[in-house]
Amino acid sequence: MSTMRERDWRACFELLQTVLEAGDSVDALARAAVNALPMLVVAEISNLWMCDLRNGQRQSLAMPEAGIGAENRVCFNSYFRTHSLLQFHADPHGPGAYRLSDGLLFSRFCHSELYNGYFRRGGTDYAVSLPVYVDDATLVSFVLNRRDRDFSERERNMLDLVGGPLSRMYRQARALEQLRASLVTLAPDVQGLHARGVTPRETEVLRWLAAGKTDREIAAILGCSYRTVQKHLQRLYIKLGVETRTAAVLRALGG
């Protein structure tokens, strides 16, 4: 981190704050980060890769949206098994940003089939990836692309700094969405909530919270003010002994 400046640290903090405030869904987090990362590290294309390591297919969310067209997506999948960024992060190398040039000099890369068949077609020369989720079946990674100039050590350090928090945010959002999906068969532990002094109205607020509704949406559904919903949530946090919305939902479901 020795090459980073004070303004770099501030920019990293501001990015994380922007993403944190965007919402607690995977889509909200992804869109906020994809849009914010080029303001931290300059890039022509910023995208989120969602790779299925078993079937060799990638879905992506890009900014600008035209940066990754349908033809580009099909082309990428033809290089899925040989793409060096994907290969590196799919193996247990640990967290951290990784540049194409960390594994292969550009003077050699520009003669490769991957460069001429994919990168050159997309109008970029360099790429750096930042994984936020990896398991045996899935790789999720933010990837920045640009032409003419490689990503510097300082820029990689900045990505490393935000990588850990972004990964935790993504995993939390993913877990929360899985919990919301399970609400079809699961219900809050009403007896346990009652034992903690949670009122029927607070339980109702908690149900809508678990369903992914915002404070204002809950207020509209219940026919009360936004401020009233916030007061219910404050009391819920105290009674459940938690500090976040996600933790409250987990506790309500007996987690």
C-alpha positions as CSV (number, residue, x, y, z in Angstrom):
1,M,0.0,0.0,0.0
2,S,3.1,2.3,0.0
3,T,2.3,3.8,-3.4
4,M,-1.2,5.0,-2.3
5,R,-1.9,8.6,-1.4
6,E,-4.3,10.1,1.0
7,R,-6.8,11.0,-1.7
8,D,-6.7,7.3,-2.8
9,W,-7.7,6.2,0.6
10,R,-10.5,8.7,0.6
11,A,-11.7,7.6,-2.9
12,C,-11.8,4.0,-1.7
13,F,-13.9,4.9,1.3
14,E,-16.3,7.0,-0.8
15,L,-16.8,4.1,-3.3
16,L,-17.6,1.7,-0.4
17,Q,-20.0,4.2,1.0
18,T,-21.7,4.6,-2.3
19,V,-22.1,0.8,-2.8
20,L,-23.3,0.3,0.8
21,E,-26.0,3.0,0.4
22,A,-27.3,1.5,-2.9
23,G,-29.3,-1.3,-1.3
24,D,-29.0,-4.8,0.1
25,S,-29.8,-6.8,-3.0
26,V,-27.2,-8.4,-5.3
27,D,-28.4,-6.4,-8.3
28,A,-28.3,-3.1,-6.5
29,L,-24.8,-3.8,-5.1
30,A,-23.5,-5.0,-8.5
31,R,-24.9,-2.0,-10.4
32,A,-23.5,0.5,-7.9
33,A,-20.1,-1.0,-7.9
34,V,-19.9,-1.4,-11.7
35,N,-20.7,2.3,-12.0
36,A,-18.4,3.4,-9.2
37,L,-15.3,1.4,-9.9
38,P,-14.3,3.4,-13.1
39,M,-14.3,6.6,-10.9
40,L,-11.7,4.9,-8.7
41,V,-9.6,3.2,-11.4
42,V,-10.0,4.7,-14.9
43,A,-11.5,2.1,-17.4
44,E,-13.4,2.1,-20.6
45,I,-15.5,-0.8,-19.6
46,S,-16.5,-1.9,-16.1
47,N,-18.4,-5.1,-15.7
48,L,-19.3,-7.9,-13.3
49,W,-18.6,-11.4,-14.4
50,M,-20.9,-14.2,-13.1
51,C,-19.3,-17.4,-14.3
52,D,-20.6,-20.9,-14.1
53,L,-17.4,-22.9,-13.8
54,R,-19.2,-26.2,-14.5
55,N,-20.8,-25.4,-17.8
56,G,-18.3,-22.8,-19.0
57,Q,-20.8,-19.9,-19.4
58,R,-20.6,-16.3,-18.3
59,Q,-23.3,-13.7,-17.6
60,S,-22.2,-10.1,-17.2
61,L,-23.4,-6.7,-16.2
62,A,-21.5,-4.0,-18.0
63,M,-21.0,-0.2,-17.9
64,P,-21.5,1.2,-20.5
65,E,-24.2,-1.4,-21.3
66,A,-23.1,-1.5,-25.0
67,G,-19.6,-2.4,-23.8
68,I,-20.4,-6.1,-23.7
69,G,-22.7,-6.9,-26.6
70,A,-24.3,-10.2,-27.6
71,E,-21.6,-11.1,-30.0
72,N,-19.0,-10.3,-27.4
73,R,-20.7,-12.6,-24.8
74,V,-20.8,-15.5,-27.2
75,C,-17.1,-14.9,-28.1
76,F,-16.1,-14.8,-24.5
77,N,-17.6,-18.2,-23.8
78,S,-15.5,-19.7,-26.6
79,Y,-12.4,-18.7,-24.6
80,F,-13.9,-19.5,-21.2
81,R,-11.6,-22.4,-20.3
82,T,-8.4,-20.5,-21.5
83,H,-9.0,-17.0,-20.2
84,S,-6.1,-16.3,-17.8
85,L,-8.1,-14.0,-15.4
86,L,-10.8,-16.7,-15.0
87,Q,-8.2,-19.5,-14.6
88,F,-6.3,-17.6,-12.0
89,H,-9.3,-16.7,-9.8
90,A,-11.1,-20.1,-10.3
91,D,-8.1,-21.8,-8.5
92,P,-7.5,-21.1,-4.8
93,H,-5.0,-18.2,-5.2
94,G,-6.7,-16.2,-2.5
95,P,-8.4,-12.8,-2.8
96,G,-6.9,-9.8,-4.5
97,A,-6.9,-8.0,-7.8
98,Y,-5.1,-9.6,-10.7
99,R,-3.9,-8.0,-13.9
100,L,-3.5,-9.9,-17.2
101,S,0.1,-8.6,-17.3
102,D,0.7,-10.3,-13.9
103,G,0.8,-13.6,-15.7
104,L,1.9,-12.7,-19.2
105,L,3.8,-9.7,-20.7
106,F,1.7,-7.7,-23.2
107,S,4.3,-8.2,-25.8
108,R,3.4,-11.9,-25.7
109,F,-0.2,-11.5,-24.9
110,C,-0.9,-9.4,-28.0
111,H,0.0,-12.4,-30.2
112,S,-2.3,-14.8,-28.4
113,E,-5.6,-16.2,-29.7
114,L,-7.4,-14.7,-26.7
115,Y,-6.2,-11.2,-27.4
116,N,-6.8,-11.3,-31.2
117,G,-10.1,-13.2,-30.9
118,Y,-11.6,-11.4,-28.0
119,F,-9.8,-8.4,-26.6
120,R,-9.0,-6.8,-29.9
121,R,-12.5,-7.3,-31.1
122,G,-13.8,-5.5,-28.0
123,G,-11.4,-2.6,-28.5
124,T,-9.4,-3.1,-25.2
125,D,-5.9,-4.2,-24.5
126,Y,-5.6,-4.5,-20.7
127,A,-7.8,-6.0,-17.9
128,V,-7.7,-6.4,-14.2
129,S,-10.1,-8.5,-12.2
130,L,-11.3,-8.3,-8.6
131,P,-13.1,-11.5,-7.3
132,V,-15.9,-11.1,-4.7
133,Y,-17.2,-14.7,-4.6
134,V,-15.6,-18.1,-5.6
135,D,-16.6,-21.6,-4.9
136,D,-16.4,-24.9,-6.8
137,A,-19.2,-24.0,-9.2
138,T,-19.2,-20.2,-9.3
139,L,-16.8,-17.2,-9.9
140,V,-18.1,-13.7,-9.4
141,S,-15.6,-11.0,-10.2
142,F,-15.6,-7.3,-11.1
143,V,-13.4,-6.7,-14.2
144,L,-12.1,-3.4,-15.6
145,N,-10.9,-3.1,-19.2
146,R,-9.1,-0.3,-21.0
147,R,-6.9,0.3,-24.0
148,D,-3.3,1.7,-24.5
149,R,-2.2,1.7,-20.8
150,D,-1.9,-1.1,-18.3
151,F,-3.2,-0.8,-14.8
152,S,-0.6,0.4,-12.3
153,E,0.5,-1.1,-9.0
154,R,-1.1,1.8,-7.3
155,E,-4.4,1.1,-9.0
156,R,-4.2,-2.5,-8.1
157,N,-3.6,-1.6,-4.5
158,M,-6.7,0.5,-4.5
159,L,-8.7,-2.4,-5.9
160,D,-7.2,-4.7,-3.2
161,L,-8.3,-2.2,-0.5
162,V,-12.0,-2.2,-1.6
163,G,-12.0,-5.9,-2.6
164,G,-12.5,-7.3,0.9
165,P,-15.4,-5.1,1.9
166,L,-17.0,-5.6,-1.5
167,S,-16.7,-9.3,-1.2
168,R,-18.4,-9.2,2.3
169,M,-21.2,-7.0,0.9
170,Y,-21.8,-9.4,-2.0
171,R,-21.8,-12.5,0.2
172,Q,-24.2,-10.8,2.6
173,A,-26.5,-9.7,-0.2
174,R,-26.4,-13.2,-1.7
175,A,-27.2,-14.8,1.6
176,L,-30.1,-12.4,2.2
177,E,-31.6,-13.2,-1.2
178,Q,-31.4,-16.9,-0.5
179,L,-33.2,-16.2,2.8
180,R,-35.9,-14.2,1.1
181,A,-36.4,-17.0,-1.4
182,S,-36.8,-19.5,1.4
183,L,-39.7,-17.4,2.9
184,V,-42.1,-19.4,0.7
185,T,-41.6,-22.3,3.1
186,L,-40.2,-20.6,6.2
187,A,-41.8,-18.1,8.6
188,P,-40.4,-16.0,11.4
189,D,-40.1,-17.8,14.7
190,V,-43.1,-16.0,16.2
191,Q,-42.9,-17.7,19.6
192,G,-39.2,-16.8,19.9
193,L,-39.9,-13.2,18.8
194,H,-42.7,-13.0,21.4
195,A,-40.4,-14.2,24.1
196,R,-38.1,-11.3,23.2
197,G,-40.9,-8.8,23.6
198,V,-41.5,-8.2,19.9
199,T,-45.0,-6.9,19.2
200,P,-47.3,-8.2,16.5
201,R,-46.8,-4.9,14.6
202,E,-43.0,-5.2,14.8
203,T,-43.3,-8.8,13.6
204,E,-45.3,-7.6,10.6
205,V,-42.6,-5.0,9.9
206,L,-40.0,-7.8,10.1
207,R,-41.9,-10.0,7.7
208,W,-41.8,-7.3,5.0
209,L,-38.2,-6.5,5.8
210,A,-37.4,-10.2,5.2
211,A,-39.3,-10.0,1.9
212,G,-36.9,-7.3,0.7
213,K,-39.0,-4.2,1.1
214,T,-37.5,-0.8,1.8
215,D,-38.6,1.2,4.8
216,R,-40.7,3.5,2.6
217,E,-42.4,0.5,0.9
218,I,-43.2,-1.0,4.3
219,A,-44.7,2.3,5.4
220,A,-46.9,2.3,2.3
221,I,-48.0,-1.3,2.8
222,L,-48.8,-0.8,6.5
223,G,-50.4,2.7,6.0
224,C,-48.0,4.5,8.4
225,S,-45.2,7.0,8.1
226,Y,-41.7,6.3,7.1
227,R,-40.5,7.5,10.4
228,T,-42.8,5.1,12.3
229,V,-41.3,2.2,10.4
230,Q,-37.8,3.4,11.3
231,K,-38.8,3.5,15.0
232,H,-40.2,0.0,14.8
233,L,-36.9,-1.1,13.3
234,Q,-34.8,0.6,16.0
235,R,-36.8,-1.2,18.7
236,L,-36.5,-4.5,16.8
237,Y,-32.7,-4.2,16.7
238,I,-32.6,-3.6,20.4
239,K,-34.9,-6.5,21.2
240,L,-33.2,-8.9,18.9
241,G,-29.7,-7.8,19.9
242,V,-28.6,-6.9,16.3
243,E,-27.4,-3.9,14.4
244,T,-28.3,-4.6,10.8
245,R,-31.3,-5.5,8.7
246,T,-29.7,-8.7,7.6
247,A,-28.9,-9.8,11.1
248,A,-32.5,-9.0,12.1
249,V,-33.9,-11.3,9.4
250,L,-31.5,-14.1,10.3
251,R,-32.5,-13.8,14.0
252,A,-36.2,-13.8,13.1
253,L,-35.8,-17.0,11.1
254,G,-34.1,-18.7,14.1
255,G,-30.5,-18.2,12.8
